[in-house]
């Protein structure tokens, strides 16, 4: 272990304190992250979480150091390296491809809203994170973390599922490649890899963070969100990315729900008296090793003063496996995005992507494209009665008759799920969830606990997750050296 090994698991507060004291610079921190990537991304443990490095990362870090000396810090993200999922536009020297060879040469001409916010906060965009191709909306049998452009992302904790589709974002943070990353979620794509890689993931209310400049799946469910090693760091990053964006109309709904500081009121005693709804059937089907970890987690919640209320099955559960709405929404959304790409990019529609893939199935269709084909069969106009009915039914069952019903009926502060189980309910409702490390099986497989609430309840969920995290201290740093 080198003298800089503390950086691999340092919190934002630790990093900022060191930089303020002159003991660390952003340039040094960024260089450390690059060395870590060189040692373990392709070689060594071969995590394969980082798809591309920003050529300007070190220069940006040097600029942030200069600004800090001359005028002071922008805030807690000043000079901090951040990885962005490869479906998030950056108007720089990097590509934005969604892991697809069809977009391997695509360079965005404008920053996404998220990238703009992070740059203004002083963050250093370190690189693009590998991901499940097309955010796992390509084929029914796509392995989590695989893309034809980037290959397979590996779990830093060993030979376990890495989760998807923000696989590289979560694995990169867990492996110490960057303190922070941005993922995106349509249904589980932040919560799943956060759970699998023992990091913190926040899936916000749809509309809290703009989707402008993000390669889409479904406008009714898509959202970016932060991934970090601690709840505090994830909350800081969340605060930096929220905001109203007139180019994404759903963000205007957040007016009246603004939170000045997601760290305000954090307490290790926040679980005392909290009423948590345990959706028992999601825990009942677990294998014995993971069930044992969750039994300990639930016991910890009780010990910390939470009131556990068993929640009966509600109507939303029967709807969770249905992704009919996504199939209808993908075509108009992806066609609109691809329609703005450069003429030098070989695809400008979903039909073009399908045809491009078909020309070289050996490299482009290792796992097929059945979902793309099914989406292309839709009209793209969203006029079908089946779509409109499914959309409205999803919202009814997952909001009024689902999460909101459970919370109101049993006077709950949040629902509790194992890992990303139940993510489809919150996804269809457009409601927030926070996943936090809960422990490991005897084999070392990470296990996460998820808190889910109603619209714009991020602050309340962060308080609960923070209290659980600080009282259990469950997260263990992965040892990549042992996997070489």
C-alpha positions as a Python dict, from the first residue, in 0.01 Angstrom:
ca = {
    (1, 'X'): (0, 0, 0),
    (2, 'X'): (145, 338, -99),
    (3, 'X'): (143, 657, 102),
    (4, 'X'): (-149, 784, -105),
    (5, 'X'): (-366, 475, -48),
    (6, 'X'): (-596, 676, 183),
    (7, 'X'): (-719, 858, -127),
    (8, 'X'): (-887, 541, -257),
    (9, 'X'): (-1156, 565, 10),
    (10, 'X'): (-1137, 928, 123),
    (11, 'X'): (-1458, 1126, 169),
    (12, 'X'): (-1519, 1461, 2),
    (13, 'X'): (-1473, 1634, 337),
    (14, 'X'): (-1135, 1464, 386),
    (15, 'X'): (-1025, 1558, 35),
    (16, 'X'): (-1139, 1920, 63),
    (17, 'X'): (-974, 1959, 403),
    (18, 'X'): (-646, 1829, 263),
    (19, 'X'): (-669, 2062, -37),
    (20, 'X'): (-754, 2363, 179),
    (21, 'X'): (-449, 2291, 395),
    (22, 'X'): (-227, 2261, 90),
    (23, 'X'): (-153, 1896, 167),
    (24, 'X'): (-318, 1780, -156),
    (25, 'X'): (-396, 1939, -489),
    (26, 'X'): (-666, 1855, -740),
    (27, 'X'): (-391, 1779, -988),
    (28, 'X'): (-236, 1528, -748),
    (29, 'X'): (-574, 1371, -673),
    (30, 'X'): (-659, 1342, -1042),
    (31, 'X'): (-317, 1191, -1115),
    (32, 'X'): (-373, 940, -834),
    (33, 'X'): (-706, 837, -988),
    (34, 'X'): (-539, 796, -1327),
    (35, 'X'): (-268, 575, -1176),
    (36, 'X'): (-534, 368, -1004),
    (37, 'X'): (-712, 325, -1338),
    (38, 'X'): (-385, 230, -1508),
    (39, 'X'): (-316, -34, -1243),
    (40, 'X'): (-660, -191, -1218),
    (41, 'X'): (-895, -98, -1502),
    (42, 'X'): (-746, -309, -1782),
    (43, 'X'): (-451, -472, -1607),
    (44, 'X'): (-438, -613, -1255),
    (45, 'X'): (-794, -689, -1143),
    (46, 'X'): (-924, -583, -1485),
    (47, 'X'): (-1235, -403, -1354),
    (48, 'X'): (-1296, -245, -1697),
    (49, 'X'): (-1514, 27, -1546),
    (50, 'X'): (-1362, 323, -1733),
    (51, 'X'): (-1427, 339, -2104),
    (52, 'X'): (-1246, 661, -2187),
    (53, 'X'): (-1030, 923, -2009),
    (54, 'X'): (-1087, 1294, -2056),
    (55, 'X'): (-768, 1428, -2221),
    (56, 'X'): (-823, 1760, -2042),
    (57, 'X'): (-869, 1612, -1692),
    (58, 'X'): (-525, 1705, -1557),
    (59, 'X'): (-541, 2052, -1712),
    (60, 'X'): (-884, 2109, -1560),
    (61, 'X'): (-754, 1995, -1223),
    (62, 'X'): (-460, 2237, -1250),
    (63, 'X'): (-704, 2516, -1336),
    (64, 'X'): (-914, 2431, -1029),
    (65, 'X'): (-599, 2451, -814),
    (66, 'X'): (-518, 2792, -957),
    (67, 'X'): (-870, 2920, -896),
    (68, 'X'): (-861, 2789, -539),
    (69, 'X'): (-539, 2983, -469),
    (70, 'X'): (-656, 3302, -635),
    (71, 'X'): (-1024, 3333, -546),
    (72, 'X'): (-1114, 3039, -322),
    (73, 'X'): (-1314, 2720, -358),
    (74, 'X'): (-1639, 2689, -550),
    (75, 'X'): (-1765, 2438, -293),
    (76, 'X'): (-1741, 2072, -192),
    (77, 'X'): (-1695, 1944, -549),
    (78, 'X'): (-1415, 2187, -634),
    (79, 'X'): (-1130, 1989, -791),
    (80, 'X'): (-1296, 1650, -736),
    (81, 'X'): (-1266, 1392, -1019),
    (82, 'X'): (-1600, 1253, -1139),
    (83, 'X'): (-1683, 973, -1382),
    (84, 'X'): (-1987, 1010, -1607),
    (85, 'X'): (-2182, 719, -1748),
    (86, 'X'): (-2122, 687, -2121),
    (87, 'X'): (-2477, 793, -2208),
    (88, 'X'): (-2426, 1148, -2073),
    (89, 'X'): (-2319, 1416, -2322),
    (90, 'X'): (-1997, 1608, -2267),
    (91, 'X'): (-1893, 1873, -2516),
    (92, 'X'): (-1523, 1795, -2494),
    (93, 'X'): (-1277, 1549, -2646),
    (94, 'X'): (-1466, 1240, -2528),
    (95, 'X'): (-1731, 1033, -2700),
    (96, 'X'): (-2084, 958, -2582),
    (97, 'X'): (-2184, 616, -2710),
    (98, 'X'): (-2412, 434, -2464),
    (99, 'X'): (-2159, 152, -2500),
    (100, 'X'): (-2259, 98, -2862),
    (101, 'X'): (-2027, 61, -3159),
    (102, 'X'): (-2290, 248, -3359),
    (103, 'X'): (-2206, 563, -3161),
    (104, 'X'): (-1838, 488, -3099),
    (105, 'X'): (-1736, 802, -3292),
    (106, 'X'): (-2015, 1025, -3163),
    (107, 'X'): (-1898, 1345, -2994),
    (108, 'X'): (-2165, 1570, -2846),
    (109, 'X'): (-2161, 1934, -2951),
    (110, 'X'): (-2319, 2050, -2623),
    (111, 'X'): (-2280, 1951, -2261),
    (112, 'X'): (-2568, 1776, -2090),
    (113, 'X'): (-2737, 1975, -1814),
    (114, 'X'): (-2568, 1745, -1562),
    (115, 'X'): (-2220, 1803, -1705),
    (116, 'X'): (-2278, 2178, -1705),
    (117, 'X'): (-2383, 2176, -1340),
    (118, 'X'): (-2083, 1967, -1237),
    (119, 'X'): (-1838, 2189, -1422),
    (120, 'X'): (-1987, 2498, -1259),
    (121, 'X'): (-1940, 2329, -921),
    (122, 'X'): (-1572, 2288, -998),
    (123, 'X'): (-1572, 1913, -1058),
    (124, 'X'): (-1311, 1755, -1284),
    (125, 'X'): (-1477, 1536, -1547),
    (126, 'X'): (-1231, 1247, -1535),
    (127, 'X'): (-1377, 1016, -1797),
    (128, 'X'): (-1666, 809, -1922),
    (129, 'X'): (-1776, 494, -1741),
    (130, 'X'): (-1853, 172, -1923),
    (131, 'X'): (-2214, 55, -1900),
    (132, 'X'): (-2459, -209, -2012),
    (133, 'X'): (-2508, -128, -2379),
    (134, 'X'): (-2803, 101, -2456),
    (135, 'X'): (-2866, 106, -2078),
    (136, 'X'): (-2972, -260, -2098),
    (137, 'X'): (-3250, -184, -2344),
    (138, 'X'): (-3104, -382, -2632),
    (139, 'X'): (-3179, -748, -2577),
    (140, 'X'): (-3348, -975, -2326),
    (141, 'X'): (-3031, -1167, -2240),
    (142, 'X'): (-2771, -890, -2208),
    (143, 'X'): (-2532, -952, -1914),
    (144, 'X'): (-2512, -668, -1664),
    (145, 'X'): (-2216, -446, -1743),
    (146, 'X'): (-2150, -567, -2100),
    (147, 'X'): (-2119, -337, -2399),
    (148, 'X'): (-1993, -414, -2747),
    (149, 'X'): (-1774, -105, -2735),
    (150, 'X'): (-1629, -151, -2387),
    (151, 'X'): (-1656, -519, -2303),
    (152, 'X'): (-1752, -658, -1961),
    (153, 'X'): (-1736, -454, -1638),
    (154, 'X'): (-1620, -665, -1343),
    (155, 'X'): (-1723, -638, -979),
    (156, 'X'): (-1434, -507, -763),
    (157, 'X'): (-1540, -747, -485),
    (158, 'X'): (-1487, -1062, -687),
    (159, 'X'): (-1669, -1295, -922),
    (160, 'X'): (-2016, -1155, -853),
    (161, 'X'): (-2277, -987, -1072),
    (162, 'X'): (-2174, -622, -1116),
    (163, 'X'): (-2533, -499, -1158),
    (164, 'X'): (-2655, -278, -1437),
    (165, 'X'): (-2672, -63, -1630),
    (166, 'X'): (-2463, 204, -1451),
    (167, 'X'): (-2213, -74, -1390),
    (168, 'X'): (-1895, 118, -1465),
    (169, 'X'): (-2006, 415, -1258),
    (170, 'X'): (-2059, 200, -947),
    (171, 'X'): (-1761, -30, -1000),
    (172, 'X'): (-1535, 268, -1071),
    (173, 'X'): (-1628, 440, -745),
    (174, 'X'): (-1597, 116, -547),
    (175, 'X'): (-1254, 49, -699),
    (176, 'X'): (-1122, 396, -616),
    (177, 'X'): (-1101, 515, -977),
    (178, 'X'): (-1289, 832, -877),
    (179, 'X'): (-1456, 955, -558),
    (180, 'X'): (-1785, 1015, -742),
    (181, 'X'): (-1975, 906, -1051),
    (182, 'X'): (-2301, 982, -1225),
    (183, 'X'): (-2531, 699, -1327),
    (184, 'X'): (-2873, 695, -1489),
    (185, 'X'): (-3178, 489, -1407),
    (186, 'X'): (-3492, 386, -1587),
    (187, 'X'): (-3566, 88, -1364),
    (188, 'X'): (-3290, -20, -1127),
    (189, 'X'): (-2986, 98, -1319),
    (190, 'X'): (-2846, 302, -1029),
    (191, 'X'): (-2981, 93, -742),
    (192, 'X'): (-2869, -241, -890),
    (193, 'X'): (-2497, -167, -938),
    (194, 'X'): (-2481, 35, -614),
    (195, 'X'): (-2617, -270, -428),
    (196, 'X'): (-2387, -509, -616),
    (197, 'X'): (-2071, -298, -572),
    (198, 'X'): (-2125, -186, -211),
    (199, 'X'): (-2160, 186, -277),
    (200, 'X'): (-2433, 444, -221),
    (201, 'X'): (-2673, 517, -504),
    (202, 'X'): (-2949, 779, -513),
    (203, 'X'): (-3223, 739, -771),
    (204, 'X'): (-3401, 1077, -751),
    (205, 'X'): (-3759, 1172, -819),
    (206, 'X'): (-3806, 1194, -1197),
    (207, 'X'): (-3762, 1561, -1279),
    (208, 'X'): (-3535, 1657, -991),
    (209, 'X'): (-3232, 1632, -1224),
    (210, 'X'): (-3261, 1725, -1591),
    (211, 'X'): (-3228, 1456, -1857),
    (212, 'X'): (-3123, 1703, -2128),
    (213, 'X'): (-2824, 1563, -2312),
    (214, 'X'): (-2869, 1210, -2179),
    (215, 'X'): (-2924, 926, -2427),
    (216, 'X'): (-3279, 824, -2336),
    (217, 'X'): (-3494, 519, -2289),
    (218, 'X'): (-3824, 641, -2150),
    (219, 'X'): (-3922, 996, -2064),
    (220, 'X'): (-4167, 878, -1798),
    (221, 'X'): (-3896, 703, -1595),
    (222, 'X'): (-3543, 821, -1690),
    (223, 'X'): (-3329, 1011, -1440),
    (224, 'X'): (-2959, 1068, -1372),
    (225, 'X'): (-2836, 1025, -1015),
    (226, 'X'): (-2523, 1021, -799),
    (227, 'X'): (-2310, 724, -697),
    (228, 'X'): (-2058, 761, -413),
    (229, 'X'): (-1891, 572, -131),
    (230, 'X'): (-2085, 747, 147),
    (231, 'X'): (-2431, 889, 192),
    (232, 'X'): (-2292, 1236, 263),
    (233, 'X'): (-2090, 1237, -60),
    (234, 'X'): (-2388, 1119, -264),
    (235, 'X'): (-2607, 1386, -104),
    (236, 'X'): (-2353, 1657, -183),
    (237, 'X'): (-2341, 1548, -544),
    (238, 'X'): (-2720, 1533, -565),
    (239, 'X'): (-2742, 1893, -447),
    (240, 'X'): (-2498, 2001, -716),
    (241, 'X'): (-2698, 1844, -1000),
    (242, 'X'): (-3057, 1945, -921),
    (243, 'X'): (-3223, 2238, -1094),
    (244, 'X'): (-3495, 2355, -1327),
    (245, 'X'): (-3418, 2315, -1696),
    (246, 'X'): (-3665, 2458, -1946),
    (247, 'X'): (-3551, 2208, -2209),
    (248, 'X'): (-3673, 1926, -1982),
    (249, 'X'): (-4028, 2029, -1883),
    (250, 'X'): (-4067, 1773, -1603),
    (251, 'X'): (-3802, 1961, -1401),
    (252, 'X'): (-4044, 2250, -1357),
    (253, 'X'): (-4255, 2027, -1132),
    (254, 'X'): (-3982, 2047, -865),
    (255, 'X'): (-4078, 2408, -789),
    (256, 'X'): (-4202, 2420, -433),
    (257, 'X'): (-3996, 2114, -342),
    (258, 'X'): (-3654, 2284, -343),
    (259, 'X'): (-3404, 2171, -79),
    (260, 'X'): (-3122, 2412, -2),
    (261, 'X'): (-2901, 2156, 169),
    (262, 'X'): (-2947, 1780, 159),
    (263, 'X'): (-2704, 1750, 451),
    (264, 'X'): (-2911, 1963, 686),
    (265, 'X'): (-3044, 1775, 985),
    (266, 'X'): (-2841, 1458, 935),
    (267, 'X'): (-2826, 1261, 1258),
    (268, 'X'): (-2709, 917, 1362),
    (269, 'X'): (-3035, 899, 1562),
    (270, 'X'): (-3265, 953, 1263),
    (271, 'X'): (-3395, 595, 1274),
    (272, 'X'): (-3526, 635, 1628),
    (273, 'X'): (-3905, 629, 1599),
    (274, 'X'): (-3899, 601, 1218),
    (275, 'X'): (-4173, 378, 1081),
    (276, 'X'): (-4038, 158, 802),
    (277, 'X'): (-4251, -62, 582),
    (278, 'X'): (-4095, -401, 523),
    (279, 'X'): (-4224, -557, 203),
    (280, 'X'): (-4175, -911, 329),
    (281, 'X'): (-4227, -1102, 6),
    (282, 'X'): (-3919, -936, -146),
    (283, 'X'): (-3706, -1074, 137),
    (284, 'X'): (-3874, -1417, 139),
    (285, 'X'): (-3727, -1535, -190),
    (286, 'X'): (-3363, -1465, -108),
    (287, 'X'): (-3100, -1736, -84),
    (288, 'X'): (-2978, -1822, 265),
    (289, 'X'): (-2648, -1627, 257),
    (290, 'X'): (-2813, -1299, 157),
    (291, 'X'): (-3114, -1360, 382),
    (292, 'X'): (-2878, -1384, 678),
    (293, 'X'): (-2727, -1045, 596),
    (294, 'X'): (-3069, -887, 567),
    (295, 'X'): (-3182, -1043, 893),
    (296, 'X'): (-2888, -865, 1057),
    (297, 'X'): (-2973, -540, 878),
    (298, 'X'): (-3335, -551, 992),
    (299, 'X'): (-3222, -632, 1345),
    (300, 'X'): (-2994, -327, 1329),
    (301, 'X'): (-3284, -106, 1220),
    (302, 'X'): (-3486, -229, 1516),
    (303, 'X'): (-3194, -183, 1755),
    (304, 'X'): (-3156, 175, 1632),
    (305, 'X'): (-3517, 249, 1723),
    (306, 'X'): (-3702, 199, 1396),
    (307, 'X'): (-4051, 55, 1405),
    (308, 'X'): (-4075, -222, 1145),
    (309, 'X'): (-4419, -258, 991),
    (310, 'X'): (-4491, -553, 763),
    (311, 'X'): (-4653, -420, 448),
    (312, 'X'): (-4906, -633, 263),
    (313, 'X'): (-4863, -696, -105),
    (314, 'X'): (-5007, -409, -304),
    (315, 'X'): (-5128, -385, -660),
    (316, 'X'): (-4806, -241, -802),
    (317, 'X'): (-4618, -564, -752),
    (318, 'X'): (-4823, -747, -1011),
    (319, 'X'): (-4721, -481, -1262),
    (320, 'X'): (-4350, -470, -1191),
    (321, 'X'): (-4231, -707, -1464),
    (322, 'X'): (-4420, -531, -1740),
    (323, 'X'): (-4205, -291, -1948),
    (324, 'X'): (-4463, -219, -2215),
    (325, 'X'): (-4440, 158, -2160),
    (326, 'X'): (-4065, 153, -2216),
    (327, 'X'): (-4102, -27, -2548),
    (328, 'X'): (-4337, 244, -2673),
    (329, 'X'): (-4138, 540, -2540),
    (330, 'X'): (-3794, 429, -2653),
    (331, 'X'): (-3845, 476, -3026),
    (332, 'X'): (-3957, 843, -3027),
    (333, 'X'): (-3704, 932, -2758),
    (334, 'X'): (-3403, 767, -2921),
    (335, 'X'): (-3502, 890, -3267),
    (336, 'X'): (-3518, 1247, -3133),
    (337, 'X'): (-3172, 1210, -2977),
    (338, 'X'): (-3010, 1043, -3278),
    (339, 'X'): (-3168, 1298, -3510),
    (340, 'X'): (-2937, 1563, -3362),
    (341, 'X'): (-2612, 1372, -3404),
    (342, 'X'): (-2341, 1468, -3651),
    (343, 'X'): (-2366, 1353, -4015),
    (344, 'X'): (-2041, 1159, -3963),
    (345, 'X'): (-2220, 928, -3719),
    (346, 'X'): (-2358, 626, -3909),
    (347, 'X'): (-2693, 611, -3725),
    (348, 'X'): (-2970, 871, -3698),
    (349, 'X'): (-3266, 655, -3601),
    (350, 'X'): (-3347, 334, -3419),
    (351, 'X'): (-3388, 165, -3757),
    (352, 'X'): (-3036, 276, -3848),
    (353, 'X'): (-2897, 126, -3524),
    (354, 'X'): (-3065, -208, -3595),
    (355, 'X'): (-2934, -214, -3952),
    (356, 'X'): (-2582, -110, -3841),
    (357, 'X'): (-2569, -389, -3584),
    (358, 'X'): (-2694, -645, -3835),
    (359, 'X'): (-2401, -578, -4070),
    (360, 'X'): (-2148, -719, -3821),
    (361, 'X'): (-2330, -948, -3578),
    (362, 'X'): (-2010, -1110, -3450),
    (363, 'X'): (-1886, -789, -3285),
    (364, 'X'): (-2207, -590, -3253),
    (365, 'X'): (-2467, -851, -3164),
    (366, 'X'): (-2298, -1090, -2926),
    (367, 'X'): (-2623, -1110, -2727),
    (368, 'X'): (-2873, -1004, -2994),
    (369, 'X'): (-3102, -701, -3023),
    (370, 'X'): (-3448, -842, -2955),
    (371, 'X'): (-3559, -539, -2751),
    (372, 'X'): (-3448, -292, -3017),
    (373, 'X'): (-3644, -490, -3275),
    (374, 'X'): (-3956, -494, -3056),
    (375, 'X'): (-3932, -118, -3000),
    (376, 'X'): (-3891, -49, -3370),
    (377, 'X'): (-4221, -226, -3437),
    (378, 'X'): (-4404, 48, -3244),
    (379, 'X'): (-4532, 350, -3432),
    (380, 'X'): (-4322, 605, -3246),
    (381, 'X'): (-4622, 837, -3216),
    (382, 'X'): (-4739, 725, -2868),
    (383, 'X'): (-5098, 724, -2992),
    (384, 'X'): (-5163, 356, -2924),
    (385, 'X'): (-5434, 289, -2670),
    (386, 'X'): (-5227, 7, -2523),
    (387, 'X'): (-4948, 252, -2442),
    (388, 'X'): (-5168, 523, -2293),
    (389, 'X'): (-5358, 272, -2082),
    (390, 'X'): (-5037, 110, -1958),
    (391, 'X'): (-4880, 446, -1870),
    (392, 'X'): (-5180, 562, -1670),
    (393, 'X'): (-5221, 225, -1502),
    (394, 'X'): (-4854, 221, -1403),
    (395, 'X'): (-4884, 558, -1238),
    (396, 'X'): (-5209, 468, -1063),
    (397, 'X'): (-5089, 133, -931),
    (398, 'X'): (-4741, 248, -834),
    (399, 'X'): (-4830, 589, -691),
    (400, 'X'): (-5181, 619, -542),
    (401, 'X'): (-5244, 245, -506),
    (402, 'X'): (-4882, 152, -443),
    (403, 'X'): (-4617, 351, -260),
    (404, 'X'): (-4841, 637, -146),
    (405, 'X'): (-5111, 398, -26),
    (406, 'X'): (-4863, 198, 181),
    (407, 'X'): (-4700, 507, 329),
    (408, 'X'): (-5028, 674, 418),
    (409, 'X'): (-5219, 368, 539),
    (410, 'X'): (-4948, 255, 779),
    (411, 'X'): (-4810, 603, 859),
    (412, 'X'): (-4469, 506, 722),
    (413, 'X'): (-4161, 720, 670),
    (414, 'X'): (-4025, 489, 400),
    (415, 'X'): (-4040, 142, 250),
    (416, 'X'): (-3741, -92, 283),
    (417, 'X'): (-3630, -335, 11),
    (418, 'X'): (-3341, -578, -28),
    (419, 'X'): (-3100, -440, -288),
    (420, 'X'): (-3277, -336, -605),
    (421, 'X'): (-3580, -561, -548),
    (422, 'X'): (-3892, -351, -590),
    (423, 'X'): (-3708, -95, -802),
    (424, 'X'): (-3970, -126, -1076),
    (425, 'X'): (-4240, 16, -848),
    (426, 'X'): (-4046, 331, -764),
    (427, 'X'): (-3935, 358, -1127),
    (428, 'X'): (-4288, 356, -1265),
    (429, 'X'): (-4403, 594, -994),
    (430, 'X'): (-4110, 825, -1067),
    (431, 'X'): (-4030, 819, -695),
    (432, 'X'): (-3690, 827, -519),
    (433, 'X'): (-3483, 553, -358),
    (434, 'X'): (-3149, 542, -177),
    (435, 'X'): (-2936, 226, -164),
    (436, 'X'): (-2670, 193, 108),
    (437, 'X'): (-2423, -91, 183),
    (438, 'X'): (-2564, -339, 438),
    (439, 'X'): (-2297, -610, 456),
    (440, 'X'): (-2153, -913, 277),
    (441, 'X'): (-2220, -1282, 250),
    (442, 'X'): (-1958, -1528, 376),
    (443, 'X'): (-1826, -1546, 18),
    (444, 'X'): (-1780, -1169, 13),
    (445, 'X'): (-2077, -1080, -206),
    (446, 'X'): (-2197, -723, -134),
    (447, 'X'): (-2551, -666, -11),
    (448, 'X'): (-2732, -332, -9),
    (449, 'X'): (-3042, -199, 165),
    (450, 'X'): (-3281, 36, -15),
    (451, 'X'): (-3506, 304, 130),
    (452, 'X'): (-3792, 419, -95),
    (453, 'X'): (-4035, 707, -45),
    (454, 'X'): (-4286, 934, -212),
    (455, 'X'): (-4211, 1212, -460),
    (456, 'X'): (-3938, 1457, -353),
    (457, 'X'): (-3866, 1272, -28),
    (458, 'X'): (-3493, 1252, -101),
    (459, 'X'): (-3396, 1449, 209),
    (460, 'X'): (-3594, 1217, 440),
    (461, 'X'): (-3450, 905, 271),
    (462, 'X'): (-3096, 1043, 296),
    (463, 'X'): (-3145, 1094, 670),
    (464, 'X'): (-3254, 734, 718),
    (465, 'X'): (-2976, 595, 499),
    (466, 'X'): (-2717, 808, 678),
    (467, 'X'): (-2825, 686, 1021),
    (468, 'X'): (-2810, 324, 904),
    (469, 'X'): (-2470, 374, 740),
    (470, 'X'): (-2311, 552, 1035),
    (471, 'X'): (-2437, 305, 1294),
    (472, 'X'): (-2350, -11, 1102),
    (473, 'X'): (-2030, 95, 920),
    (474, 'X'): (-2100, -200, 692),
    (475, 'X'): (-1891, -103, 390),
    (476, 'X'): (-1553, -270, 344),
    (477, 'X'): (-1304, -142, 85),
    (478, 'X'): (-1239, -401, -189),
    (479, 'X'): (-884, -535, -216),
    (480, 'X'): (-800, -523, -585),
    (481, 'X'): (-442, -630, -526),
    (482, 'X'): (-564, -973, -409),
    (483, 'X'): (-740, -1025, -742),
    (484, 'X'): (-431, -979, -958),
}
